[in-house]
Amino acid sequence: MQTHRFQHNLLSWFDQFGRKDLPWQQNKSAYSVWVSEVMLQQTQVNTVIPYFLRFIAQFPTVSALAAASQEEVLHLWTGLGYYARGRNLHKAAQIIQADYQGKFPESIEQLLALPGIGRSTAAAVLSLSVGQQHAILDGNVKRILCRFFKVEGWSGRSDVIKQLWQLAEQVTPDYRCADFNQAMMDLGSSLCSRSKPQCEACPLKGDCQAFLLGKTDQYPQAKPKKTLPERESYFLIVSNANQEILLEKRPSSGLWGGLWVFPQVANLDEIEAWLHAQQLTSTTPIRLWQPFRHTFSHYHLQVKPVHIAVNTLSQQVDPELYCWYSADKNRALGLPSPVVRLLRQLHVENTGMLSGA
């Protein structure tokens, strides 16, 4: 039977080649698997590993994560992107602490009720940590199933997703479910990769319809192309005589929610009015830095940095909305990657100026 052969061949391959030494596979718990699964959404394993290790060292239990501030959580998430994942992880931990006394739920219905946990994540957590029988459907699994069964249509379309869930449940065994789901993720991230899949080494090639037809490059079928809109924003890099930088805290939800960013204006004409509103005065002409593009899932942002030196050492600001930031203070702030990039650039410039370079 094809399903039995699928399971047997995949598990045999996993026993020989599967990953068994990832950090979240050691001293495994539902909590550590959950953290890893959330971090692995939209992010490669090699990128996640150092973030996971730092996160678990700081927050070794659900209770420790629940007791942390959102700022502490987002600081450790800085650079990982998709910050709603970190906010939802924190919210879910607080719910687990309040409603389940810090004990991680082992019911898929309970997990699905938590923020940021969808069907595949809940299934992965419970199958990988406690061996419950649940099919998963992450990007790797979708790719394998689309090729193996020659599934037509973009895998993000609702009717295709429904079909893929049915196929995932069909092939998932009621034995060794944790190994099987890990094997699917391992195969998809190695041999059955997006481009240049290594089909000759694949344990499923004997029944893979796309491979047998020589069409692995055509599956999964591509998402219909859509041109992302372009936007632009001036990032105001305001520094004082102490080389502190003024940062503004974003609202807790939405784009870069809860993170600290540079104040922004829509055009250069707004800068003077903004400085006046903050009771700041520039001491030198403003400097335009090289613009660069930062891409979100729904649009491209043209970042136009503007460096402004102001005449204050310790201007009083609302600490809930603003702060004068200095890396020397070791402030644990959550910063999106464009802000980190520009702070590094400013540090290089200041270091060069101080050394006379």
C-alpha positions as CSV (number, residue, x, y, z in Angstrom):
1,M,0.0,0.0,0.0
2,Q,1.4,3.4,-1.0
3,T,0.7,5.1,2.4
4,H,2.4,2.3,4.3
5,R,5.4,2.5,2.0
6,F,5.5,6.3,2.4
7,Q,5.7,5.9,6.2
8,H,8.2,3.1,6.2
9,N,10.6,4.6,3.7
10,L,10.5,8.0,5.4
11,L,11.1,6.6,8.9
12,S,13.9,4.4,7.6
13,W,15.5,7.5,6.1
14,F,15.0,9.4,9.3
15,D,16.6,6.8,11.4
16,Q,19.8,7.1,9.3
17,F,19.8,10.8,8.3
18,G,17.3,12.7,10.4
19,R,18.3,15.5,12.7
20,K,18.4,14.4,16.4
21,D,20.8,17.0,17.9
22,L,18.9,20.3,17.6
23,P,18.8,22.3,20.8
24,W,15.1,21.9,21.3
25,Q,15.4,18.1,20.9
26,Q,17.6,18.0,24.0
27,N,15.8,17.8,27.4
28,K,12.6,18.1,25.3
29,S,9.5,19.7,26.8
30,A,6.3,21.1,25.3
31,Y,7.5,24.6,26.3
32,S,10.8,24.3,24.5
33,V,9.3,22.7,21.4
34,W,6.6,25.5,21.4
35,V,9.3,28.2,21.5
36,S,11.2,26.6,18.7
37,E,8.2,26.0,16.5
38,V,7.2,29.7,16.8
39,M,10.7,30.9,16.0
40,L,10.9,28.5,13.0
41,Q,7.9,30.1,11.4
42,Q,9.2,32.0,8.4
43,T,12.8,31.5,9.7
44,Q,15.6,29.0,8.9
45,V,16.9,26.6,11.5
46,N,20.5,28.0,11.5
47,T,19.2,31.5,12.1
48,V,16.9,30.3,14.9
49,I,19.4,28.3,17.0
50,P,21.3,31.2,18.7
51,Y,18.0,33.0,19.3
52,F,16.5,29.9,20.9
53,L,19.5,29.3,23.1
54,R,19.5,32.9,24.4
55,F,15.7,32.8,24.9
56,I,15.6,29.6,26.8
57,A,18.6,30.7,29.0
58,Q,16.7,33.9,29.9
59,F,13.2,32.3,30.1
60,P,13.7,28.6,31.0
61,T,10.0,28.0,31.8
62,V,6.5,29.2,30.9
63,S,6.3,30.9,34.3
64,A,9.6,32.8,33.7
65,L,8.4,34.0,30.3
66,A,5.0,35.1,31.7
67,A,6.7,37.1,34.4
68,A,8.9,39.0,31.9
69,S,8.0,42.3,30.4
70,Q,7.1,42.6,26.8
71,E,10.2,44.8,26.3
72,E,12.5,42.0,27.7
73,V,10.9,39.5,25.3
74,L,11.2,41.8,22.2
75,H,14.8,42.6,23.1
76,L,15.7,38.9,22.7
77,W,13.6,38.8,19.5
78,T,15.5,41.7,18.0
79,G,16.7,40.7,14.5
80,L,14.5,37.6,14.2
81,G,11.7,39.5,12.5
82,Y,7.9,39.0,12.5
83,Y,7.7,40.5,16.0
84,A,4.0,39.6,16.4
85,R,5.3,36.1,17.1
86,G,7.2,37.3,20.1
87,R,4.3,39.3,21.4
88,N,1.9,36.4,21.0
89,L,4.4,34.0,22.7
90,H,4.5,36.3,25.7
91,K,0.7,36.8,25.8
92,A,0.1,33.0,25.5
93,A,2.6,32.3,28.4
94,Q,0.7,34.8,30.6
95,I,-2.5,32.9,29.8
96,I,-0.9,29.6,30.5
97,Q,0.4,30.9,33.8
98,A,-3.0,32.4,34.8
99,D,-5.3,29.6,33.6
100,Y,-3.2,26.5,33.9
101,Q,-0.9,27.4,36.8
102,G,2.1,27.5,34.4
103,K,1.6,23.9,33.3
104,F,1.7,23.6,29.5
105,P,-1.7,22.4,28.1
106,E,-1.6,19.0,26.4
107,S,-5.0,19.4,24.6
108,I,-4.9,20.6,21.0
109,E,-8.2,22.5,21.6
110,Q,-6.6,24.4,24.5
111,L,-3.5,25.2,22.5
112,L,-5.6,26.5,19.6
113,A,-7.3,28.9,21.9
114,L,-4.0,30.6,22.7
115,P,-2.7,33.6,20.7
116,G,-0.3,32.9,17.9
117,I,-0.9,29.1,17.8
118,G,-2.4,27.7,14.6
119,R,-3.4,24.1,13.7
120,S,0.1,23.0,12.5
121,T,2.0,24.6,15.3
122,A,-0.3,23.0,17.9
123,A,0.0,19.7,16.2
124,A,3.8,19.9,16.0
125,V,4.2,20.8,19.7
126,L,2.0,17.9,20.9
127,S,3.4,15.3,18.5
128,L,7.1,16.3,19.0
129,S,7.0,16.8,22.7
130,V,4.5,14.1,24.0
131,G,4.0,11.9,21.0
132,Q,0.4,12.6,20.3
133,Q,-0.8,11.6,16.9
134,H,-1.4,14.8,14.9
135,A,-0.6,15.6,11.3
136,I,1.4,18.8,10.6
137,L,1.4,21.1,7.6
138,D,4.3,23.6,7.6
139,G,6.0,24.8,4.5
140,N,8.3,21.8,4.2
141,V,5.4,19.4,4.5
142,K,3.3,21.3,1.9
143,R,6.2,21.1,-0.5
144,I,6.6,17.3,-0.1
145,L,2.9,16.6,-0.4
146,C,2.5,18.9,-3.5
147,R,5.3,17.0,-5.3
148,F,4.5,13.5,-4.1
149,F,0.7,13.8,-5.0
150,K,1.2,16.4,-7.8
151,V,-1.2,18.8,-6.1
152,E,-2.5,21.5,-8.5
153,G,-2.7,25.1,-7.4
154,W,-0.9,27.5,-5.1
155,S,-0.4,25.9,-1.7
156,G,-1.7,29.1,0.1
157,R,-5.1,28.9,-1.5
158,S,-7.9,27.7,0.9
159,D,-9.1,24.8,-1.2
160,V,-5.5,23.6,-1.8
161,I,-4.8,23.9,2.0
162,K,-7.9,21.8,2.7
163,Q,-6.7,19.1,0.3
164,L,-3.2,19.2,1.7
165,W,-4.5,18.7,5.3
166,Q,-6.4,15.6,4.1
167,L,-3.3,14.2,2.5
168,A,-1.2,15.0,5.6
169,E,-3.6,13.2,7.8
170,Q,-3.7,10.3,5.3
171,V,0.1,9.7,5.4
172,T,0.7,10.4,9.1
173,P,1.0,7.1,11.0
174,D,-0.5,6.3,14.4
175,Y,3.0,5.1,15.6
176,R,6.2,7.1,15.9
177,C,4.4,10.2,15.1
178,A,7.1,12.5,16.6
179,D,9.8,10.9,14.4
180,F,7.5,11.0,11.3
181,N,6.7,14.7,11.7
182,Q,10.4,15.5,12.4
183,A,11.3,13.4,9.3
184,M,8.9,15.4,7.1
185,M,10.4,18.7,8.3
186,D,14.0,17.3,7.8
187,L,13.3,16.0,4.3
188,G,11.7,19.2,3.2
189,S,14.5,21.3,4.5
190,S,17.2,19.1,3.0
191,L,16.5,16.9,0.0
192,C,13.1,18.2,-1.0
193,S,14.2,21.8,-1.1
194,R,12.5,24.6,-3.0
195,S,15.1,24.7,-5.7
196,K,17.4,22.0,-7.0
197,P,15.8,19.1,-4.9
198,Q,18.1,16.1,-4.6
199,C,15.5,13.6,-5.8
200,E,17.9,10.8,-6.5
201,A,18.6,10.5,-2.7
202,C,15.0,10.9,-1.7
203,P,13.4,7.9,0.1
204,L,10.0,8.8,-1.5
205,K,11.1,9.1,-5.1
206,G,9.6,5.7,-6.1
207,D,6.1,6.9,-5.7
208,C,6.5,10.7,-6.1
209,Q,4.3,11.7,-9.0
210,A,6.2,15.0,-9.8
211,F,9.5,13.1,-9.9
212,L,8.2,10.2,-12.0
213,L,6.9,12.8,-14.5
214,G,10.1,14.9,-14.4
215,K,8.2,17.9,-13.1
216,T,9.6,18.5,-9.6
217,D,10.4,22.1,-10.7
218,Q,6.7,22.7,-11.4
219,Y,5.5,21.8,-7.9
220,P,4.5,23.3,-5.6
221,Q,2.9,25.7,-8.0
222,A,4.0,29.3,-7.6
223,K,2.0,31.9,-5.8
224,P,0.4,34.3,-8.3
225,K,2.8,37.2,-8.7
226,K,1.7,40.5,-7.1
227,T,3.6,43.7,-7.2
228,L,4.2,45.1,-3.8
229,P,3.4,48.8,-3.3
230,E,6.2,51.2,-2.5
231,R,6.2,53.6,0.5
232,E,8.8,55.9,1.9
233,S,9.5,57.4,5.3
234,Y,12.2,59.7,6.8
235,F,13.8,58.1,9.8
236,L,15.0,60.9,12.2
237,I,18.3,59.9,13.8
238,V,18.4,62.6,16.5
239,S,21.6,62.6,18.6
240,N,22.5,64.9,21.5
241,A,25.9,66.1,22.8
242,N,26.2,62.9,24.9
243,Q,25.8,60.8,21.7
244,E,22.5,59.5,22.9
245,I,19.8,58.8,20.3
246,L,16.2,59.6,20.6
247,L,14.0,56.6,20.1
248,E,10.2,56.4,20.0
249,K,8.1,53.4,21.2
250,R,5.6,51.9,18.8
251,P,2.1,51.0,20.0
252,S,1.9,47.5,21.4
253,S,0.1,46.1,18.3
254,G,0.5,46.6,14.6
255,L,3.8,47.1,12.6
256,W,6.8,46.8,14.9
257,G,4.4,46.7,17.8
258,G,6.1,47.4,21.2
259,L,9.5,48.0,19.5
260,W,11.6,51.2,19.8
261,V,12.2,53.0,16.5
262,F,13.4,56.3,15.2
263,P,10.8,59.0,14.9
264,Q,9.4,59.2,11.4
265,V,8.0,61.9,9.2
266,A,6.6,61.7,5.7
267,N,8.7,64.4,4.1
268,L,11.6,66.8,4.8
269,D,9.4,69.8,5.2
270,E,7.9,68.2,8.4
271,I,11.3,68.0,10.3
272,E,11.4,71.6,11.6
273,A,7.8,71.3,12.9
274,W,8.6,68.0,14.6
275,L,11.8,69.4,16.2
276,H,9.8,72.4,17.5
277,A,7.1,70.2,18.9
278,Q,9.8,68.3,20.9
279,Q,11.4,71.5,22.0
280,L,14.6,70.6,20.2
281,T,16.9,72.7,18.1
282,S,19.4,71.4,15.6
283,T,23.0,72.6,16.0
284,T,24.3,71.7,12.6
285,P,22.7,71.2,9.2
286,I,20.8,68.0,8.9
287,R,22.5,65.2,7.0
288,L,20.8,62.9,4.6
289,W,22.2,59.3,4.7
290,Q,22.0,56.8,1.9
291,P,18.4,55.5,1.5
292,F,17.8,51.7,1.5
293,R,14.8,49.4,1.0
294,H,13.3,47.3,3.8
295,T,10.6,44.8,2.6
296,F,7.6,43.8,4.7
297,S,5.2,41.1,3.6
298,H,2.8,43.6,2.1
299,Y,5.0,46.5,0.9
300,H,8.4,47.8,0.3
301,L,9.5,50.7,2.6
302,Q,12.1,53.1,1.2
303,V,14.0,54.2,4.4
304,K,15.5,57.7,4.1
305,P,17.7,58.3,7.2
306,V,18.3,61.9,8.4
307,H,20.9,62.6,11.0
308,I,20.1,65.5,13.2
309,A,22.4,66.8,16.0
310,V,20.5,68.7,18.7
311,N,21.5,71.1,21.5
312,T,20.4,69.2,24.5
313,L,22.2,66.8,26.9
314,S,19.2,65.4,28.7
315,Q,15.9,66.7,27.3
316,Q,13.0,65.5,29.4
317,V,10.8,63.1,27.4
318,D,7.8,61.0,28.3
319,P,9.5,57.6,29.2
320,E,6.4,55.8,28.0
321,L,6.8,57.2,24.5
322,Y,10.5,58.2,24.1
323,C,13.9,57.5,25.5
324,W,17.5,58.7,25.0
325,Y,19.2,55.6,24.0
326,S,22.9,54.7,24.3
327,A,24.4,51.2,23.8
328,D,26.7,51.9,26.7
329,K,23.6,51.9,29.0
330,N,23.0,48.3,28.0
331,R,19.3,49.0,27.8
332,A,17.3,45.9,26.9
333,L,15.1,47.3,24.2
334,G,13.4,45.6,21.3
335,L,14.7,47.1,18.0
336,P,13.7,46.2,14.5
337,S,16.5,45.4,12.1
338,P,16.6,48.8,10.2
339,V,17.1,50.6,13.5
340,V,19.9,48.2,14.5
341,R,21.5,48.8,11.1
342,L,21.4,52.5,11.4
343,L,22.6,52.5,15.0
344,R,25.6,50.5,13.9
345,Q,26.3,52.9,11.1
346,L,26.1,55.8,13.5
347,H,28.5,54.1,15.9
348,V,31.0,53.5,13.1
349,E,30.8,57.2,12.2
350,N,31.2,58.4,15.8
351,T,34.1,56.1,16.4
352,G,35.8,57.4,13.3
353,M,35.3,61.0,14.2
354,L,36.6,60.4,17.8
355,S,39.7,58.6,16.5
356,G,40.3,61.4,13.9
357,A,39.7,59.0,11.0
